[in-house]
Amino acid sequence: MSKKAIILTSIGVVVGAIAGYAYYYYVGCQSGTCAITSKPINSTLYGSVMGGLLFNLFVKEKK
């Protein structure tokens, strides 16, 4: 992986973690039975993985 790809993916992880925690904070799960949104650590980790994958789509491979 190039340096640009690592930086872009890292930014995606941070943005996704913030978005995951914001989702937990503002939407969350009232009953506590939701697998992802019942705890802040779960939604933050899920958001960071999804953010990293999403931002990694924009990395161009060298041919």
N, C-alpha and C positions, 0 to 999 in steps of 0.2 A: 504494500500500500504506500502511496505517496504521502508526503507531509500534508498536502492540501486535503486529501481524502480523510486523513486522521482528524484534522482540525474540523472539517465539515461534519463528520460523524459525531465528534465530541460536542459540538455546538447543538446538534440534534438531540443528544442525550440530555444535555442541560435543559434545553427548551421543553423537551418531553417530560422531564421530571417536574418542572415547574407547572406544566399543564396538568399532569397527573395529580399533583397535590391540590391544585386549584379545583379540579373536578371533585376530589374528595371533600374539600372544604365547602364548596358552594352547592354541590348536588348530593354527594354522599349516598349513604344507605341508612334509612331510618330504622329498619328492623334489625340490622346487624348480620343478616344471613347472606348478603351479597359477597361473592368470592373476591372480587377485585376491590370494590369500594368500601368494604366494611372496616378496613384499617388503612391509615395513611401510608404506611410503608408499602403495602401491596399496590395501591394505586400509583404511588410515586415510582416504584420499580417498573410497573407495567407501562407507564407513560414514558419513562426513559428508554425502555427497549423499543417501543413504537416510534419514538422520536428519532432514535439512532437509525432505525431501519428506514424511516421516511427520508431523512436527510441523506442517507447513503445512496438513495436512488439517483441523486443529482451528481454523483461522482462519475466522471467520464474515465473509461479505461484507456490506457495507451495501447496502440496497436503496434 
